[in-house]
Amino acid sequence: LLPMTVRNTSMLSRRSALETLAKGSCVVGFNALTAAWVTRAEAHVQSHFLGLPRLDGSLHLDEATRTEYANDFGNIVHEQPLAVLKPGSAHDICRMLVFAGRHGIRVVGRGRGHTPFGQSQVHAGIVIDLSTLKAVHRIEADRIEVDAGIRWNALLGATLQRGLMPPALTDFIGQTVGGTLSVGGIGGMTWRHGAQVDQVLELQVATGEGRLVRCSETRHRELFNAVLAGQGQVGIIVRATLKLV
């Protein structure tokens, strides 16, 4: 089978892939009572389902993708998700959080999957792959604003051209900014400058309610402190403003 990747509201059923491909149908929603995707052909006889939100990115339901995201760096836990969202914008994350919340579907954010014990996996839920959001939005003399999915080595590629860098880095810089900020971020300079979470000036967070909230030490401080090293349990970091030296 070809990978069943869809954009906007078009996607294929994981339960009946062959039948769906043969009919040319697409999934338009999810039925929480049967825990199954609802195709366009089935929609007229199923009244209890929530339609999928419009997406700027893509939602993946094919077996190969879901199996790939059932692994992480630890290679100990293997939990296959129901679907994988590769967002095209932060709004995609919010839309999917609202959709999942209404249906009671578990959600987990994932960077490069550098977790040791399945923290970036979720059984029968939706994995949100933040690595698709990796833009550098602005660089100033003392700060940089980036998407959470950018890797530290890519961030350094942008800042070192100006003779700048973050005060603290992990020893391995192939991880994402959002991933390390969700756990702490400890490296060789932590003894002097603190962890990477101590270098954050501001965050943009997608909350469980599906809202995008900017937070810092002076703005929504409780959310700011809860999300940093919060292992993604309070909200999903989608953008960060970091100190530079």
N, C-alpha and C positions, 0 to 999 in steps of 0.2 A: 504494500500500500504506500502511496505517496504520503508525506507528512500532512496531517490534517491541521493546517494553520489557517486561521481566518482573521479577517479584519472587520471592524465595526460589529454588526450583529450577525455575521455569517460564520457559523462554525459547525463541525460535524459531530454526530453522536458517538460517544465512546462505547455505548452498549451495542450498537448495531451498525458498525462502520461499513461493512460490505453492503448491507441493505440500503443504508443512507446514500452511499456513493452511487449505487445503481439507480436510485430514484432521483438523484440530484437534489435531495432535500438538504436543509441546513437547520441548525439548532437556533431557536429563538428565545429559549428560556430554560428554567430549571424548576422541577416539581419536587418540593421538599417532602411531600408525602411518600413518593416512590423513590426519592434520592436518585433521580434520573434526569438527563437532559431532555428537553421537549423539542421535537423537530417541527418545522413549519407544517408538515403534513398532519401531525398529531394535534396541533394547536386548536383546531376547531372542535375537538372532542374532549379536550382537557381545559377546564376553566380555572383550575387552581394552580397557577404557576406564575412566576414573576419573569417578565421579559428581560433580556440582557441589556445592559446599558450600551450606549454608543462608546466606542473605544478609538483612541488615536493610535494605539499600538495593536497588538495581536494576542489572541488567546489560543493556546495550544492544547489539544486533547489527544494527540497521537501517542501510541504506545512507546515509541522510541524516546520521545521527549519526556514523558512522564517517568520512564525508567531511569533516564539520565538524572532527573531531579530527585530520585529516590536514593541518591548517594551523596556523601560529603567527604571531606578530607579524612575524617576518622575511619571511614569504611567499616563501621561497627553496626550502626543502625541503618535500616533500609525501609523507608516508608513512602509508598507511591502516592503521589497526589492525584486529585480528581482532574486538575487542569493546571496549566502554567501560564501566568500572565506576563507578557513582555511589554511593559507600558511604553507608550509613546509620549507620555506627559505625566506630571504629578496628578493631574485630574483623573487619569485612568485609575490610579491607585485609590483615590477617594471613591470613585464610582464603584469599583469592585468591592471595597470595604462595605459600602452601603448595601450592595447586592448580597454579599456573603452574610452580613449581619441579619438581614431579613429572613434568610433561609437557614440560619444557624450553621453555616459552613465555616470551618476553621481556616484561618489565613496565616501565612508566615512570610516575612520578608527575607530575601536572600541576596547576598552579594556574589562572592566567588565560591561560596560553599565551603569556606575554610573553617568549618566547625568540627569538633571532635566527636560529638555524640548525638547527632541528628537534630541539633537546634535549628537548622535551616531546612528541615524537612517537615512534612505534615501528611499524615495518612488521611485519604479521602477528603482532602481540603484543597486549597488553592495556594500555590507558591507564587509570590510576586518577585520576579527577577529584576532587581534594581540596577543591574549592570548595564541595562539599555539606556539609563539616564546618566550621562557622564560628561556633561558640558562644564566648561569653565565660564562663569558668568562675569566676573570682574576681578582684577588684581589691583591692589593699591599698595602703598609703601609698607603698611603694617597688617594687611589682611587679604584674604582671597575668599571668594564665594564660589562654591562648586556644587554640582549635583552629587548625591550620595553614592551613585554607582561608579564614580571615577576612581581609578586605582591611584594609590599614593605615588607610584613611579611616574604616572602620567601627570599628576599634579606637579611633581618636582620638575618634570620636563618644561612646564610652563613658568614656574617661579625662578628656577636657576638661571634662566635667560636674563633675569633682572637682578641677579645676585641675592635672591631671597629664598627662604625655606621655612617650613614649620619648625618650632623649637624642639619638638619631640617626634620621633618616628619609631615604628616597630622595626625589629631587625629584618623582617621580611616585608618588603614594600609592594608586593603584588596584590595585597588585599584592597578592598574598597574602603573609602572614607566612611560610609555609613555602617559598614560591617564592624570596623574597629571601634567606632564611637559607640556602638551598641554594647560593647563588652569592656571597653576601657582603653586599650592601646598602650602597651608597655614596651619600652625599648631601652637602648643604651644610654640615652640622656634623661631618662625618667628620674634618676636620682637627683638631678639638678633642676629640671624644669617641670616635673610632674608627668602624668600620663597624657595621652592625646586628648582625652575628654577635658583636661584642664586648659586646653588651648582653644576652646570653642567660644566664639563671641555671640553667635546666634544660630538658631536652627529653624528650618521649616519642617513641620511635622504633619503627617496625615494621621488624624486621630481615629479611634474606633467608630466615631459617628460619621466619618467621611468628610471631615472639615480640614482645610489646610490652615495651620496656625503657625505664625512666627513667634518664637519664644527666645528669651535670653535671661540674664541675671536680673534685668529690670522690667521684663515684660513676660507675663505668664511664667513666672519663675518656678512655680511648682511643677508645671509640665516640663520645663527645661531640665530641671534636676532629676526628674523621674525617668526621662527618656535617655539621658546620658548613662551609659552602662546599664541600661534597663533591659537588655536582651530582646528588644522588640516587643515586650509584653504590654507596654503602655501606648505606644504609637510607632509609626514607621517614619524614620528620618528620611526625608527626600532631598534636602538641601542643607548645606552647612557653610557658615562663615567662620574662618579659622585665622588665628594669629600667624603672622610671618615675622621673621627676624632677618 
